[in-house]
Amino acid sequence: MFFAKPENKQTTAPKNICILGTSALGFYLASELQKSGHKITLLCLPQEADEFGATDFIIKNEQRLQSHRHNFHYSFELDFAPDLLLIASNITCLRRDLLLLSPRYLAETPVVSFVPTTPNSLISDILGKVTINAYFNGWLSRDKNHVTNFSRHPNITFSLEELSPQATSLQDIFNSTDIETSAKEADAANFWHWFAPRITAALLDLPSGKSIYALGKTKEGRAIIDKCIAEIVDLSRIDNVKMESADILSEIYAIPENYTPLLQRLSKTSSILLLERLEALLFHGISPEDSRFTTLKNLIKKIRNKL
């Protein structure tokens, strides 16, 4: 049986693209963009460049049972002006990774950040310029030099006006990849629609070690799920975002059963740091004295005690 090769959809000339960070997302973006003809440089620490440079990196796609091996070009400092910079660091490594950048080379370079930060201006303050927020909607897992994509239709949402020149340029760059793109100007809404199902799944899964599917089989588990989602909806409304419980629930049930949450893949120290960052993102709109959201706070307390 023969399969036709998909038509190359590239509508823009190959770009010189730098990707900051060696997260699963960083490697996945590098793979997709390199396959479509762009020149990719991964920015990371020297020890990471030595470790990853000595091996082929394997990108697996579980939905189609395909593997793609890649030898990426690594650098531990930005010493030229790329056409585009994508920041895809793990949230625990962001400050460290940002030190690898040279703001003077980025004066005319569009910078896209996939890392939600607190305060929101962290990256912009360090680089001295406005950055574009972006949200990857998909499920990736990394184990050493393997990255597995569990998503059938990965999507990137850019926080830009839909028909703006920047949105059009970015969508052209990704047009030849397997990643769908969209642009929506309301960043708070983009953030909550991305963040809500992920933080909900993590907070429900980690204390008990049970998946959302297992929790949903019991009356007590369903009650916890409902309370958790209801409180996250209330938190989103503080940012004037109208989330719906059903939307969060449908996203959670779309998570593959064999997907391993990020907190479970990190070391104990990194997991505690990541939990603190996630907690800061979750409660950024309320004061520490606020007595509401008891279900979420209890789940976080259980996770912290477990770690």
C-alpha positions in Angstrom: 0.0 0.0 0.0 1.4 3.4 -1.0 0.6 6.7 0.6 0.9 10.1 -1.1 3.4 12.5 0.4 1.5 15.5 1.8 1.9 18.6 -0.2 4.4 21.1 1.2 2.3 24.1 2.4 5.2 26.4 3.0 4.4 29.9 1.9 7.3 31.8 3.4 11.1 31.6 2.8 13.1 29.5 5.3 13.8 31.4 8.5 16.7 31.4 10.9 14.9 30.5 14.2 16.3 30.2 17.7 14.5 28.2 20.4 15.3 28.9 24.0 14.9 25.9 26.3 15.2 22.1 26.2 11.7 21.3 27.3 9.5 18.8 25.5 7.9 21.7 23.7 11.2 23.2 22.7 12.4 20.0 21.0 9.0 19.4 19.4 8.9 22.9 17.9 12.5 22.5 16.7 11.5 19.2 15.1 8.5 20.5 13.3 10.2 23.7 12.1 13.3 21.9 11.0 11.3 19.4 9.0 9.6 22.2 7.1 13.0 23.7 6.0 13.8 26.4 8.6 17.2 26.6 10.2 17.0 25.9 13.9 19.4 26.7 16.7 18.6 25.4 20.2 19.9 27.7 23.0 20.8 25.9 26.2 23.5 25.5 28.8 26.9 24.1 27.7 26.4 20.9 29.6 23.0 20.4 28.0 24.4 21.1 24.5 27.1 18.5 25.1 24.7 15.9 26.4 22.1 16.4 23.7 24.5 17.0 20.9 26.1 13.6 21.4 22.8 11.7 20.6 20.1 11.7 18.1 16.9 13.2 19.5 13.8 11.1 18.7 10.4 12.7 18.2 7.6 10.1 18.5 4.1 10.5 17.3 1.9 7.9 19.0 -1.2 8.7 16.9 0.6 7.6 13.7 3.3 5.4 15.1 6.1 7.5 13.5 9.5 8.4 14.8 11.7 11.1 13.5 15.4 11.4 14.5 17.0 14.8 14.6 20.5 16.2 15.1 19.9 19.8 16.2 22.4 22.6 16.2 23.0 23.8 19.8 24.4 27.0 21.1 24.9 28.3 24.7 24.7 32.0 23.8 22.9 34.1 21.4 25.6 35.8 19.3 23.6 36.7 16.2 20.2 38.3 15.3 17.7 35.5 14.4 14.6 36.0 12.3 12.5 34.7 15.2 13.1 33.7 18.8 10.8 31.2 20.5 11.0 30.9 24.3 10.0 27.3 25.3 11.8 26.9 28.6 10.4 24.9 31.5 8.9 27.4 33.9 11.4 26.3 36.6 14.4 27.1 34.3 13.1 30.4 32.7 15.3 32.9 34.7 18.4 30.8 34.1 17.7 30.3 30.4 17.0 34.0 29.9 20.7 34.8 30.8 21.7 33.0 27.6 20.1 35.8 25.5 21.7 39.0 24.4 19.0 41.8 24.2 21.2 43.8 21.7 20.7 41.0 19.1 17.0 41.0 19.6 16.2 44.6 18.8 14.5 43.8 15.5 13.6 40.1 16.2 10.1 39.0 17.1 10.1 37.2 20.4 7.3 34.6 21.1 7.0 33.2 24.6 5.3 29.9 25.4 6.0 30.3 29.1 3.4 32.0 31.4 5.2 34.1 34.0 4.5 35.9 37.2 4.7 38.8 37.0 3.6 38.8 33.4 6.2 41.3 32.4 9.2 39.2 33.5 10.5 38.3 30.0 9.7 41.7 28.6 11.6 43.4 31.5 14.7 41.3 31.0 14.8 41.6 27.2 13.7 45.3 27.2 11.0 44.7 24.6 7.4 43.6 24.2 7.0 39.8 23.6 4.2 37.9 22.0 2.5 35.4 24.3 1.6 32.0 22.7 -0.1 28.9 24.1 0.6 25.3 22.8 -2.6 23.2 23.1 -1.4 19.6 23.0 0.1 16.9 25.2 3.9 16.3 25.0 6.0 14.1 27.2 9.8 14.0 27.3 12.0 11.1 28.6 15.8 11.8 28.2 16.2 12.2 24.5 12.7 11.0 23.5 9.8 13.4 23.1 6.3 11.9 22.5 3.4 13.8 21.0 0.1 12.4 22.2 -2.1 15.0 20.4 -4.0 14.4 17.2 -4.3 18.1 16.4 -1.7 20.2 18.2 -2.5 23.9 18.1 -0.8 27.2 18.9 -2.8 30.2 19.8 -0.9 33.6 19.5 -2.1 36.5 21.5 -2.4 38.8 18.5 -5.0 40.5 16.4 -6.1 37.8 13.9 -5.3 39.7 10.7 -2.3 41.6 12.0 1.0 41.4 10.1 2.7 39.7 13.0 0.0 37.0 13.2 0.1 36.4 9.5 3.9 36.1 9.5 3.9 33.6 12.4 1.1 31.6 10.8 3.1 31.4 7.5 6.1 30.1 9.4 4.1 27.3 11.0 1.9 26.6 7.9 4.2 23.8 6.6 4.2 22.0 10.0 1.7 19.6 11.5 0.8 22.3 14.1 -2.4 24.3 13.5 -2.3 28.0 14.4 -4.8 30.7 15.4 -4.6 34.2 16.7 -6.8 35.8 19.3 -6.1 39.2 20.8 -7.5 38.5 24.4 -4.5 37.2 26.2 -6.3 36.6 29.5 -8.8 34.3 27.8 -6.0 32.5 25.9 -4.2 31.9 29.1 -7.1 30.5 31.1 -8.3 28.3 28.2 -4.8 26.8 28.1 -4.1 26.8 31.8 -7.4 25.6 33.3 -7.5 22.0 32.1 -3.8 21.5 32.8 -3.7 22.8 36.3 -7.0 21.0 37.1 -5.6 17.6 35.8 -2.4 18.1 37.8 -4.2 19.0 41.1 -6.6 16.1 40.8 -4.1 13.5 39.7 -1.1 14.0 42.0 -2.6 13.8 45.5 -4.2 10.4 45.0 -2.1 9.1 42.2 -5.4 8.3 40.3 -6.2 9.6 36.8 -9.3 11.7 36.1 -10.9 8.6 34.6 -10.4 6.6 37.9 -11.7 9.6 40.0 -14.8 9.9 37.8 -15.9 6.4 38.6 -16.8 7.2 42.2 -19.3 9.6 43.7 -16.7 11.2 45.9 -14.3 11.6 43.0 -16.9 13.2 40.9 -17.7 15.6 43.7 -14.0 16.7 44.0 -13.7 17.1 40.2 -16.8 19.4 40.2 -15.6 21.5 43.1 -12.2 21.9 41.7 -13.5 23.0 38.3 -16.1 25.3 39.8 -13.4 27.1 41.8 -11.1 27.5 38.7 -14.0 28.9 36.8 -14.5 31.5 39.6 -10.8 32.4 39.5 -10.9 32.9 35.7 -13.8 35.3 36.2 -11.6 37.5 38.4 -9.7 38.1 35.1 -13.0 38.8 33.3 -12.8 35.5 31.4 -15.9 33.5 31.0 -14.9 29.8 31.3 -17.4 27.0 31.2 -17.1 23.9 33.4 -18.1 21.7 30.6 -15.2 23.1 28.4 -12.6 22.4 31.1 -14.0 18.9 31.7 -14.0 18.0 28.0 -10.3 19.1 27.7 -9.4 17.0 30.7 -11.0 13.9 29.3 -9.0 14.5 26.1 -5.8 13.9 28.0 -4.3 10.5 27.0 -4.4 7.9 29.8 -0.7 7.1 29.3 0.4 10.8 29.5 2.7 11.5 32.4 2.1 14.9 34.0 5.1 17.2 34.2 5.2 17.3 38.0 5.7 13.5 38.1 8.6 13.7 35.6 10.6 16.2 37.6 12.9 15.8 40.5 11.5 16.5 44.0 13.2 20.0 44.2 12.1 21.0 40.7 8.5 19.7 41.4 8.2 21.9 44.5 9.5 24.9 42.6 7.1 24.3 39.7 4.2 23.8 42.2 5.0 27.2 43.7 5.0 28.8 40.2 1.7 27.1 39.3 0.1 28.3 42.6 1.3 31.8 41.9 -0.3 31.7 38.4 -3.5 30.2 39.8 -4.1 32.7 42.6 -2.5 35.8 41.0 -5.8 37.7 41.0 -6.6 37.3 44.8 -4.9 38.3 48.0 -3.3 35.7 50.4 -6.0 36.4 53.0 -8.8 35.4 50.7 -10.6 32.5 52.4 -12.3 31.1 49.3 -11.1 28.3 47.0 -10.7 25.8 49.8 -10.8 22.7 47.5 -7.9 24.0 45.4 -5.8 25.1 48.4 -6.3 21.7 50.1 -5.2 19.8 46.9 -2.1 22.0 46.7 -1.4 21.3 50.4 -1.7 17.6 49.8 0.7 17.7 46.8 3.2 19.7 48.8 3.1 17.2 51.7 3.5 14.4 49.3 6.5 16.0 47.7 
